[in-house]
Amino acid sequence: MITDKLGRPLRDLRISVTDRCNFRCRYCMPRERFGEGHTFLPKRALLSFEEIEKFVRACIPIGLRKVRITGGEPLLRPNLHELVRMLGQTGVEVALTTNASLLAKHAATLADSGLDRVTVSLDALDPGIHSRMADCSIPVVDVLDGINSALEHDLGPVKVNCVVQRGVNESEVPRLVRHFKGKGVTVRFIEYMDVGRTNGWIPSQVVRSSELLDKLREEFELLPVEPQSPSDVATRWAHSDGSGEIGFISSV
């Protein structure tokens, strides 16, 4: 088994199957950098499904237990369910990170192909705030339909990741907790992070996890949850009535 510098076992593998996305979230793929003139990778430059499967099988003897399929938006990759089926046959857990705008259409096929669970990126329930953050015309109801389809096809527990920016969507934080409480969905709030030169990171827009937790505890009774693994990325808190969890992912 391979470990990192902190002695944590490396059991998870993230595989990006495309660099394309139908959203233009400002903290990830801002339109001024990824507009109509942007050159994405040609299809021939992407790993084939067979190459991905071969690599995953090579990693299993050194401790691989879970593969997370990401993008861009992975559901833009044609026939993604075939890759899910191929990876599922290796015995690893297969998860998907998606903006869920196309998930309602594909959830049944993905579940039948062996997908275990999904994580959805959703930064707001308010249509206007969603449109501002995603910078696209895809309505938030499409994302919510995708989440509901994932739940209907047992692709859970579903996790919803929300990147919080001060002055943009911090007002949505309690609303998201209220909406998903008791529905089998864990909402995780991610500190707005500096991820390079493309997202125009503004330090004053960072809302610390501790600030969010203090605000939420004014409304919800939350109890700390012990980490399941040393490599857990989120700190977890459970509703005292047993109706679910929330989490926080903080910058280093």
N, C-alpha and C positions, 0 to 999 in steps of 0.2 A: 504494500500500500504506500502511495506517495503522500507526503505531508508538506504543508507550507512552512514558512519560517517560524510561525507560531506553534507549530506542531499539530495543526488541524488537518484531518484527513481530507484529501481532495477527491470527493466522490461525485461531484456534479460537473456536467459539461454543458456549456451554452453553445449552440450552433446557429449562426445567422444564415438563413437560407435565401435572403434577398436584401439588397440595400434600398429597395424602393418602398415608399409608403404613400397612402392616400390621405394622411394628415400632414400638417406642417406646423407641429407644435413648436412654439418659439424657443423653448428650452432644449430642443433636440434637433429639429430640421427647419429652422426659420426660412420662410419663403425667399427672402432676399439672398440667401446662400444656396437654396435648393429649389429654385424656380424653374420655369419652362426651359431655360437654357442650360440647366445642370446636366452633366453627363454622368449617368449611372453606369454601373458595371455591365458589360455585355453579357448575354446569357452564357456564352462559352466560358466566361471567367468564373462562373459559379460552380461550386462542387456539385457533382451529380448525386442523385439519391444513393446510387451504388457506392460512390466514394465515401459518402457520409456513413453509410452502414459499415463499410470496411473499417473506417477509422474508429467507430464506436466499438466494434468487436475487438479491435486491438487494444482498447483502453480497459475493457472489462477485467482482464487478468491483473491489472494494477489497481483495482479498487473502484472502478466506475459503477455507480448505482443509479444515477438519474441523468437524463438528457433533457435539456430545455431548448425548444425550438423558438428562435426569435427572428427578428428582421433588423431594419425596416418592419413592414407589416407582413408576417409570414404567410397570411392567407392570400396574398397576391401571387404567391408561387403556385403555378398550376399543379393540380393533382397532389396537393400536400398530404392528403390522407394516405397515399401510397407510401410516402416516407414514414408516416406514423406506423403503418402496418409493418414495414420492414424493421423499424427500430424496436417495436413491441415484441417482435419475434426473437430478439436477442436476450430478452429477459430484464432489461432495464426499465425503470419508470420513465414514462414519456409525458412531458408537460409542454404547454404552449403559452407564450406571452403574446398578447394581441391587443389591438385597440377595439376589438369586438364588433366593428362596424359590419363585418361580413360573417360574423360567427353564427347568426341565426340560420343562415343559408347552409352552413357546413357542419353544424354541431352534431347532427345525427350521424353523418358519414364518418366524422372524426371519431366519435364514440364507438361506432361499429368497427372501426379500424384499430382500436386499442388505445386511444388517447386516455390518459389517466386523469389529468386535471388542467385547468387553465388559470392564468393570471391576466387580468384585464387592466389596461391603463384608462383611467377615467378621472378627470380633474375637476369636474363640476356637473351638477344636475341641472342648474339653471341654463336654459338654451343659449342665452346671450353670452354668458361667461364661457360655456363650452365652445361656442363658435369662435370666441376671441382667442382662447388658448390653443385650440386645435387648428385655427386659421383655415377652415374648410367649410363647405356647405353641407357636410354630412350631419344630420340632426342627432342630438344626444339620444333620442328615442331608439335609434338603430343600435346604439351601444347597449342600452338597457335591454332591448329585445335579445341581443346576443348573450348577455349575462343570464337572462331568464332561460334561454335555450340550453345553455351550459348546465344550469341547475336541473332542468327537465331531463337531461340525458346523463345525469350523475357524473358530470365532469367536475366534481368538487372534492374537498371544499374549495370554492372559488375565492380567489384573492383579487381585490381591487386595489390598484396602486394609484395614489393621488400625489402629484408633485405640487407643493404649496408655495405660492409666491405672494408676498405681502403686497397689498394694494390691487391684487388681481383676483384671487380665489380663496383667500383665507376664510372668508365668510361662509364658504361652502363646506368647511370641515365638519361642524356639528350636523349640518343637514345630511351629509353623506352617512354619518354614523346612525342618525335616526332612520334613514331610508333602508339601510341594510341590516339593522339590528333584528335578530331573530329570523333571518332569511337564509342562513347557511353561507353567508359571505363575510369574509374578513377584510376590512378596509385598512390599508396601510398608508400612512402619510410619510412622504419622502421629502427631506429637506432639499430645497432648490440648490443644486450643486454646480460648481464650475467644471464643465466637462471638455474644456478646450476653447478654441477660438471661434467656434461656429454659433454659440448660443447667446452671445452678448450678456454674459453673467453679470448681474448687478448685486453686489453684496448687501445693499440695503433692502433687497427684496427677500432675503432669507428669513424664514420664520423657524426658529429653533424648535426641536421636538419637545423640549421641556416646556416651552410657552404653550404649545398646542395641548399638551397633556394637562397643564394647569387649567386651561380654558374648558376642556372637555369634562374635567372632574367637577366643574361647577354644575354640570347638568347630569352627568352619568356617574354611577358608583362603579369604579373600576378597580380591579385587583391585579397585582402583578402576577405574571405567569413565568415559571422557571423555563429557561431555554432548553430545547430538546437536544441541541447539539452545540459544541463549541463554535461551529461554523455558521450558526444562525445569523442572518444579516439584520433581522428586525428584533426590537424589544417588544414583548407582547403583554397586552393587558386584557383581562376578561371582564365582561359585564357580570356583576355580582349575582344577577338573577339567572345566570346560565344561558343567556340568549346570544352568546357569541363572543368574538374577540375583535380587538383592533390592534394595530401595530405601528411602530415608528421606525423609519430607516434614516439614520443620521449620517451626515458627512463625517469623514475622518478628521 
